[in-house]
Amino acid sequence: MKSKQYNKQILIGAILVFGIHFSLFSTGMFHLTLKSIVAVDGFLLILSILGTIIISPGLDKAPENFVNRFLMLTTFQLLAVMFSVMVFVIMKIYNVKAVSYHLLGVFLCLMTIQSVLLVKRINKG
């Protein structure tokens, strides 16, 4: 029960963050290509889905397992984002600094939403 509610809420939060990011891009506020924005948001969407797969099974089970799963989730996501930034630098993509800032900024927003939702879920149960 908890995992289904969490999955729905994290999906809504991710769509909201990606929508705001894309709408800010549409206004001309960011000087990136559409391909870069879609790549950043797509990568983070896949990362969010994988994170949900890691943490969801533990929400309906014993609370003592939650801490281990949360640490695995956070470590996995942080390493994946840092690895992708490293790949951007090694590949010498155009405007690597701006793309990396967008990746980290959107990731921090998603991580904050994810953490708040998880803490709310655990405190309710």
Summary of the structure (lengths in Angstrom):
residues: 125
radius of gyration: 15.6
end to end distance: 10.6
largest distance: 47.5
contacts: 342
relative contact order: 0.17
helix: 86%
strand: 0%
